[in-house]
Amino acid sequence: MPASVTKIKPFRAVIYNQEKVKNLASMVCPPYDVISSQEQEHYHDLSPYNLIHILLGKDIPGEDKYQRAADYFRGWLKDAILIQDEKPSIYFYSQEYNFRGEKRMRLGFISLLRLGEENSAVFGHEHTRLEPKEDRFKLIKQVKANLSPIFVIFPDKKRIIQRTYRRHIQGKPPFIDITDDNKIIHKLWRIDAPEIIESMQSSMSGENIFIADGHHRYEVACAYRDEMMRNAGEVSNAEGSLNYIEAYFTNTDSRGLAILPVHRLLKSDSPMDTKGFLKSIGEYFDVEEVRGKTQFFFLLEKAGLTEHLLGMYKDRRYWLLRLRNIGILDKMLGDKPKVYRTLDICILNHIILKKILGVDLENKEVLQFSPDADEFIEAVDNNPAYTAFFLNPVKVQQIIAVALDGERFPAKSTYFYPKVLSGLVINKLE
């Protein structure tokens, strides 16, 4: 079998015309899948030209929101609200942000990534769901563009990102410089010199690529390519735009790469018998009550460095649930790789939610996901039928190991921070 190769290439991005659009920060928004209904309203009201109108349009009775999105996209191009760059470029991207009181900067770049085939070096790590894939498929068929890049990570053993930044970016003015609602500073530079692009392409060719965010969009891009080729009744042009997807690349070892835990809120119809539940999990877990939120999260994080620990909040009380024996998962998930069986999310899913509580893990009405612990604490305080479970973040090494084993994490296992903004650069499919 031939060795897998990662192919990237520059593209002529569609960008907002800053001669017509004076406040670029009011045009952009986060990725579609982290936007709440309240945030959707906020971005819709921010500007009639905010990308949200195309990316995540409102459901209006009697209107096809996907056709409406395509009409907006074509109309904004016609009116020069959006314009296309003259030269194919790779777009270098920096994000400056505060994380737990520490200033950080994450560096990366946006280019096109060749969609995977049999010998692909592109690896996914999370399960996908049918509903969001159907939604994104309808959108790409109408708009015919990658509206925002997927987010991928790679080991970068050749220090491509740092070397490019130091030699070609540092000290030069960006063509985009905005601060978003979360006080994150986003800057973009164009790299259009052929010799620099060729050097980056050559260096990237041997890298394994791991999808961090954008599993649904990646699978949709592959499905869209396949459908277009079937309809055309011809063999795909290997270098045609349908064989590529817009992607943001960053380093797996970067200090700027923050991974947050994704907590679970269990929404039951009636209040749980907390005392009975804690007794029932005693076979599997040592249970310890902790007084006070600060101490609880400190102990959860500290212990999570060396052992498997879950957190629980119920009846305005906090508990740490310490797994007694990881071998329990060997029996339940014997067909899965060891690295998968030892994930905290699998411990929560398979022992507590599925085995003890009988929860259907696919029922999105029962489980809610968020990296915001305070949001779930408030929800539990306001509804006695709710229970919150807290997790430690997944480590990047676990993501890579699971992906290389050909396995997938349960959905909503990782939250990479900060997110890559939608609306900075768009890839128009030819």
Residue, then its C-alpha position, 0 to 999 in steps of 0.5 A: m500500500p502506498a504511503s499516505v500523503t497530506k496535500i494542502k494548497p492555497f486558494r483565493a479566499v472570499i473575504y469581507n470588503q473592508e472598504k464597504v464594511k467598516n466594523l468587521a467584528s460585527m460580520v463574523c461569528p463562531p462555528y455554527d455548532v457552538i452557537s446557542s439560540q440566544e447567540q443566534e439572535h444576537y448575531h442576526d441583530l448585529s448586522p444584516y451582513n453578519l455571516i450568521h444569515i448564511l451560516l445558520g439562518k433562522d427557520i421561517p415558515g414557508e421559506d427554504k433557509y438554505q436557498r435563502a442562504a445561497d441568495y444572500f451569498r450571491g447577492w453579497l458577492k454581486d454588491a461587493i460586500l464580499i470580494q474574492d482575493e486576486k491571488p491564491s494564498i495561504y492565510f496565517y492566523s494568530q489568536e491572542y487570548n486569556f486562559r485562567g489568567e494567563k496570556r496565550m497566543r495560538l498560531g496556525f494557518i488556513s489553507l485547503l486540505r485534500l479530502g481523504e481517500e483510501n490512503s488518507a493521512v486525515f484522521g477523525h476522532e469523534h462520532t458524528r450524527l445524521e441530523p447535523k450532517e443532513d443540515r450541512f449537506k443541504l447548505i453546501k449544495q445551495v451555497k457551494a462554499n466552505l463558509s468556515p474552516i474545519f479545525v485540524i491539529f498535527p504534530d508539526k515535527k518540522r516546526i512549519i508554523q513557528r518557522t513560517y511565523r518567524r521568517h515571514i509574518q512577525g513584525k508585518p501588519p495583518f490585513i485582518d485585526i479584530t477583537d471578538d465578543n470574548k476579547i480574543i484578538h484575531k489576526l490574519w496575514r496573506i502568504d502568496a509567494p510561490e516559494i513559501i507556499e511550495s515549502m509549506q506544501s512540501s513540509m506538510s506532505g508527511e504529516n498526519i492530520f487529526i480533525a479537532d472540530g468539523h467532523h460533520r463538515y468534513e464528512v459532508a464535503c466528502a459526500y458532496r464531492d461523491e454526489m457531484m461526481r455521480n451526477a456528472g458521470e465523470v471521474s473527479n478532477a484530482e485538483g478540482s475544488l470539490n476534492y478539497i476543504e478549507a481547514y485551519f491547521t495548528n500544532t498539537d504541542s502548542r501551549g496555545l492549544a487549550i482543550l476544555p472538558v465537555h460536561r453532561l447535564l442529565k435531564s430526568d422527568s422526575p428527581m433522582d433518589t440521590k442516596g439510592f444512586l450513590k449506594s448503587i454505584g458503590e460497587y464501582f466507585d469510591v464516593e467522596e463528598v466535597r464542600g464548596k465549588t472551588q475545592f471540588f473543581f480543584l480536587l477533580e482536576k488535580a486527581g484527574l492527572t493520575e487517576h480516573l475521577l468524575g464529578m457530580y452535582k445534585d441537591r446543591r452538593y458536590w461529589l467525587l466519584r473515583l473508579r475503583n478498578i479500570g478493569i471493569l471497562d475491559k469486560m464492558l468494552g472488550d472489543k475496543p482499544k485500551v486507550y478508548r476503554t480508559l477514557d473518563i467519558c467512556i466510564l461515565n457513559h457506560i457505567i453510570l449513564k447506560k448501565i446504572l441509570g439506563v440512559d439512551l446515550e443517543n437521546k439528545e432530549v435527555l443529555q445536554f453538553s457544555p464546557d461551562a460548569d456554572e451553566f449546569i450548576e445553575a440548571v440543577d439548582n433550578n430543576p430538582a430533576y436535573t443532575a450534572f456530571f463533570l469531567n476532566p479534559v481529554k489529553v491531545q495524546q489520547i485524541i491521537a492514540v484513539a484516532l490512529d487506532g481507527e476508533r472514535f470518541p463519543a460525540k461531544s467529548t472535546y472542546f477546543y478553545p478558542k474557536v476559529l471564527s466563521g467569516l474571516v475567509i470563505n472557500k468558494l467552490e468552483 
